[in-house]
Amino acid sequence: MEASPVDGLVIEYLERMHRVGEEVLEELCRRHPEAAHELRARVGLLTRVGLAWGGPDEGSDAEIAERLRRGLFFRWLAHETGGPSDGEAG
């Protein structure tokens, strides 16, 4: 599967969001208006599943790790693939 140009923008967003904050999304959308809609959609999905959030004031590394530990991504993945989640037998 070949990476789309938006993939690189999502990676840039994830790399910079904790240092810069949410304004990085707006900056990327201004720089790449042709990709803005898809970029916003992907960032929105990552936010809903708990893999992207806020900026430098959104918690310590331990708090971020806790969000991931709670399994938000894995619950979403299980839902999307029809697999087990929340203690269901698999």
C-alpha positions as CSV (number, residue, x, y, z in Angstrom):
1,M,0.0,0.0,0.0
2,E,1.5,3.3,-1.1
3,A,1.5,6.2,1.4
4,S,-0.6,9.2,0.5
5,P,0.7,12.8,0.9
6,V,-1.8,13.2,3.8
7,D,0.0,10.3,5.7
8,G,3.1,12.5,6.0
9,L,1.0,15.5,7.2
10,V,-0.6,13.3,9.9
11,I,2.8,12.2,11.1
12,E,4.0,15.8,11.2
13,Y,0.9,16.7,13.2
14,L,1.5,13.9,15.7
15,E,5.2,14.8,16.0
16,R,4.5,18.5,16.7
17,M,1.2,18.6,18.5
18,H,2.6,18.0,22.0
19,R,5.2,20.7,21.6
20,V,3.3,23.3,19.6
21,G,-0.4,22.5,20.4
22,E,-3.5,22.5,18.3
23,E,-2.5,25.4,16.2
24,V,-0.2,23.0,14.2
25,L,-3.4,21.5,12.6
26,E,-4.4,25.0,11.3
27,E,-0.9,25.7,10.1
28,L,-0.8,22.4,8.2
29,C,-4.2,23.0,6.7
30,R,-3.1,26.5,5.5
31,R,0.1,25.2,4.0
32,H,-1.8,22.3,2.3
33,P,-5.3,23.4,1.5
34,E,-5.8,20.5,-1.0
35,A,-5.3,18.1,1.9
36,A,-7.1,20.0,4.7
37,H,-10.4,18.1,4.6
38,E,-8.8,14.7,4.8
39,L,-6.2,15.8,7.4
40,R,-8.9,17.2,9.7
41,A,-10.9,13.9,9.3
42,R,-7.9,11.8,10.2
43,V,-6.9,13.9,13.1
44,G,-10.5,13.8,14.3
45,L,-10.4,10.0,14.2
46,L,-7.2,9.8,16.1
47,T,-8.6,12.2,18.7
48,R,-11.7,10.1,19.1
49,V,-9.8,6.9,19.7
50,G,-7.4,8.6,22.1
51,L,-4.2,8.7,20.0
52,A,-4.1,12.5,19.5
53,W,-5.0,15.2,22.0
54,G,-4.3,18.7,22.9
55,G,-0.9,20.3,23.2
56,P,1.9,20.8,25.7
57,D,-0.5,21.4,28.6
58,E,-2.5,18.2,28.1
59,G,-0.7,16.0,30.5
60,S,2.6,14.5,31.5
61,D,4.1,11.5,29.7
62,A,2.6,9.3,32.5
63,E,-0.9,10.7,31.8
64,I,-0.5,10.2,28.1
65,A,0.7,6.6,28.7
66,E,-2.4,6.0,30.9
67,R,-4.7,7.2,28.1
68,L,-3.1,4.6,25.8
69,R,-3.2,1.9,28.5
70,R,-6.9,2.4,28.9
71,G,-7.2,0.7,25.5
72,L,-9.2,3.3,23.6
73,F,-7.5,2.4,20.3
74,F,-7.9,-1.3,20.9
75,R,-11.6,-1.0,21.7
76,W,-12.1,1.0,18.5
77,L,-10.0,-1.5,16.5
78,A,-12.1,-4.4,17.9
79,H,-15.3,-2.6,17.0
80,E,-14.1,-1.9,13.5
81,T,-12.9,-5.4,12.9
82,G,-15.6,-7.3,14.8
83,G,-13.1,-8.7,17.2
84,P,-13.4,-9.1,21.0
85,S,-13.1,-6.1,23.3
86,D,-13.5,-5.2,27.0
87,G,-12.8,-8.7,28.3
88,E,-14.8,-10.6,25.7
89,A,-13.4,-14.0,24.9
90,G,-11.5,-14.1,21.7
